[in-house]
Amino acid sequence: MKYVWNIIEREGLERPVWQRVGVAFDNSDGSLNVRLDCLPLNGKLHIRERREEQRPEPA
């Protein structure tokens, strides 16, 4: 699973803000299925592998 991010860069912000807007799942043929919770206003998305420290703790 990968996370889908909207990176917000605005004048006056010290650094970009990363807002998670969905997830992406790898298919066996190398393509992705993407599920979005919202759409970015700037029209740009960034898809990145989920890191170990971002994984939820087992119940």
Buried (B, 14 or more C-beta within 10 A) or exposed (E): EBBBBBEBEEEEEEEEEEEEBBBBEEEEEEEEEBEEEEEBEEEEBEEEEEEEEEEEEEE
